[in-house]
Amino acid sequence: MNCTKTERGVLTAAIAASLCCSLAVTADAMHIMEGYLPLGHCIAWGAVCVPFLAWGLISIKRIVSQHRKAVLLLAMMGAYAFVLSALKIPSALGMSSSHPTGTGLGAVMFGAPVMAVLGIIVLLFQAILLAHGGLTTLGANTFSMAIAGPFVSWGVYVLMKKCKINRTVSVGVACALGDLFTYVVTSLQLGFSHPSAVGGVGASIAEFMGIFAVTQLPLAVIEGILSAVVFMLLQSFAKPELREIGMLQEVR
């Protein structure tokens, strides 16, 4: 990126501070906690993720080979997702938590399949190093945070760009809606695995959505605003890289 020495220093300090904050989070349940889903559900969600991960690996290989200038930007999207998704708010559920996802911005910039790979790496590191989420629930968490959410963000961004809406606004709205959809999927996953004794699966899903909505709605708005601000900064400091991947000329 075309940053001055001072700007690089500030960026490095900001990343270091963010990582320190994320590492200081207590190791309660994050995403869907270890052991909470039945084994069959864990295997099924993991299998669903496989084709998206393969698609993502092919996309990353293409980006690395064709857009050398954008490799650092690609790595930054992974770090951005790691830091944001590590900042959690415990929910009343006890088996999950609310948090920003950080995957929408990368999906908008590089395409949703890329975030499947970056997202599973983020979730794997958090499960192993921070005891957030789990290995058995890795497939379910990957599908909700790294596949479903990013695809919604990418689709919303494309639609808004076609409607000639301001690019920065499009990024913010796309990231916010992708964050919200992640928790819609999480609610579905929890509802199907733990149906209510009274109302069945439907009642359970509605209950989970209601609980998550209290904290996730404001978090989604915050993530949308933050992602829009980050994108504005990237337009100032990483314009060549954005131009190379097509963000400043055309809808991806």
Residue pairs with C-beta under 8 A, 6 or more apart in sequence:
1 72
1 73
1 237
1 238
1 240
1 241
2 237
2 238
2 239
2 240
3 11
3 237
7 237
15 79
15 83
18 83
19 79
19 82
19 83
21 83
21 87
22 82
22 83
22 86
22 87
22 130
23 86
23 130
25 86
25 87
25 88
25 130
25 132
27 130
27 131
27 132
28 88
28 90
28 97
28 132
29 36
29 90
29 94
29 95
29 96
29 97
29 132
29 133
30 85
30 86
30 88
30 96
30 97
30 99
30 126
30 130
30 132
30 133
31 85
31 96
31 97
31 123
31 126
31 132
31 133
31 134
31 137
31 141
31 144
31 145
31 186
32 95
32 96
32 133
32 134
32 137
32 140
32 141
32 186
32 189
32 190
33 95
33 96
33 133
33 134
33 137
34 127
34 133
34 134
34 135
34 136
34 137
35 134
35 136
35 137
36 95
36 96
36 134
36 137
36 190
36 193
37 45
37 136
37 137
37 140
37 189
37 193
38 193
39 136
41 140
41 189
41 192
41 193
42 136
42 137
42 139
42 140
43 139
44 139
45 139
45 140
45 142
45 143
45 189
46 138
46 139
46 140
46 142
47 139
48 139
48 143
49 116
49 120
49 139
49 142
49 143
49 147
52 113
52 116
52 147
53 116
53 117
53 120
55 113
55 116
56 113
56 114
56 115
56 116
56 117
56 118
57 117
58 113
59 110
59 111
59 113
59 114
60 74
60 114
60 117
63 70
63 71
63 74
63 110
63 114
63 245
64 71
64 74
67 241
67 244
67 245
69 240
69 241
69 244
70 110
70 241
70 244
70 245
72 241
73 109
73 234
73 238
73 241
73 242
73 245
74 106
74 110
74 114
74 118
77 105
77 106
77 109
77 110
77 114
77 115
77 118
78 106
78 118
78 121
78 122
80 102
80 105
80 106
80 230
81 101
81 102
81 103
81 106
81 115
81 118
81 119
81 122
82 102
82 122
82 125
82 126
83 102
84 99
84 100
84 101
84 102
84 223
84 226
85 99
85 100
85 101
85 102
85 103
85 122
85 123
85 126
85 145
86 99
86 126
86 130
86 132
87 99
87 100
88 97
88 98
88 99
88 132
89 97
89 98
89 99
89 215
89 219
90 97
91 97
91 98
91 211
91 212
91 215
92 211
93 190
93 208
93 211
93 212
95 190
96 186
96 190
96 212
98 183
98 212
98 215
98 216
98 219
99 219
100 179
100 219
100 220
100 222
100 223
100 226
101 145
101 149
101 178
101 179
101 182
101 223
102 223
103 115
103 118
103 119
103 145
103 146
103 149
103 150
103 153
103 178
103 182
104 149
104 150
104 153
104 174
104 175
104 176
104 177
104 178
104 179
104 223
104 227
105 153
105 171
105 175
105 227
105 230
105 231
106 114
106 115
106 118
106 150
107 114
107 115
107 149
107 150
107 151
107 153
107 154
107 157
107 174
107 178
108 153
108 154
108 157
108 170
108 171
108 174
108 175
108 231
108 252
109 242
109 245
109 247
109 252
110 245
110 252
111 154
111 252
112 147
112 150
112 151
112 153
112 154
115 146
115 147
115 150
116 142
116 146
116 147
116 150
118 146
119 142
119 145
119 146
119 147
119 150
120 138
120 142
120 146
122 146
123 133
123 138
123 141
123 142
123 145
123 146
124 138
126 132
126 133
127 133
127 134
127 135
127 138
128 135
133 141
134 141
140 186
140 189
143 185
143 189
144 182
144 183
144 185
144 186
144 189
145 182
148 181
148 182
148 185
149 178
149 179
149 181
149 182
149 185
150 178
152 174
152 177
152 178
152 181
153 174
153 175
153 177
153 178
154 174
154 252
156 170
156 173
156 174
156 177
156 178
157 170
157 171
157 174
157 251
157 252
158 251
158 252
160 169
160 170
160 173
160 174
161 167
161 170
161 251
162 251
167 231
167 247
168 228
168 231
168 232
168 235
169 228
171 227
171 228
171 231
172 224
172 225
172 227
172 228
172 231
173 224
174 224
175 223
175 224
175 227
175 228
176 220
176 221
176 223
176 224
176 227
177 220
177 224
179 216
179 219
179 220
179 223
179 224
180 216
180 217
180 220
183 209
183 212
183 216
184 209
186 208
186 212
187 205
187 208
187 209
187 212
188 205
190 204
190 205
190 208
191 201
191 202
191 204
191 205
191 206
191 207
191 208
192 201
192 205
194 204
195 201
195 203
195 204
196 203
196 204
196 207
199 206
234 241
234 242
235 242
235 248
239 248
242 248
243 249
245 252
246 252
